[in-house]
């Protein structure tokens, strides 16, 4: 089933829906482009550090959509002191008693840092809703306050970028089966993945409601088709996910010399 884009008032999440499938790249072309994008990420890193910027990147999507692979591509050639990945486990009993967003806030960036959330506060609108870990009243309340929460984030000076990775049911099945049969990938599989696999349309409804409520002018969603990883359409590249509609400039290197 192809993903549908939901309208949010007068806006739509940025997506390639309706466009022809991007042309598949040969491996050599792909690797060359990937190397170029890694160099761009280093430039972005230098700019963020030089300007003391704070950046939050959110990756959401279905199980098997490629969030981990995209994040690995982004962080492969940059400094872990600047790019920090946050992938939180299930909340503890203590965290469950706190304000819902509290455990995410403690991981927000200081100046000169980029924090990448491998799943985020949007768990409430997605997996928690679909797997009935929370009530629909809690979901509704979250969708009501999330836009204002994100507006406060942006107004504080943080650059917030949100991505949804969309995968077809056929490709999701192939990837989950590969995790079962490949001992190198079995660690990626959880009992929750198997339980949620049969709830495709529930996830689609949850996704559409989330887009409708939280795709805003100050924190829009960028929808990425991730069926074919070696495909690099404009602004949908594995490490080009952080080449957003956000300007950065090249910071000249120091006069590096080995004497």
Secondary structure, DSSP 4 states (H G I P E B T S, - for coil): ----PPEETTEE-B--TTSPPPPPPPHHHHHHHHHHHHHHHHHHHHHHHHHT-EEEEEEEESTTSSHHHHHHHHHTTS-TTTEEEE---SPPHHHHTS-TTHHHHTT---TTEEEEEES-GGGTTTHHHHTTSS-HHHHHHHHHHHHHHHHHHHHTT-EEEEEEEE--HHHHHHHHHHHHH-TTTGGG--HHHHHHHT-HHHHHHHHHHHHHHH-BTTB-EEEEE-S-TT---TT--TTGGG--S------PPP-----
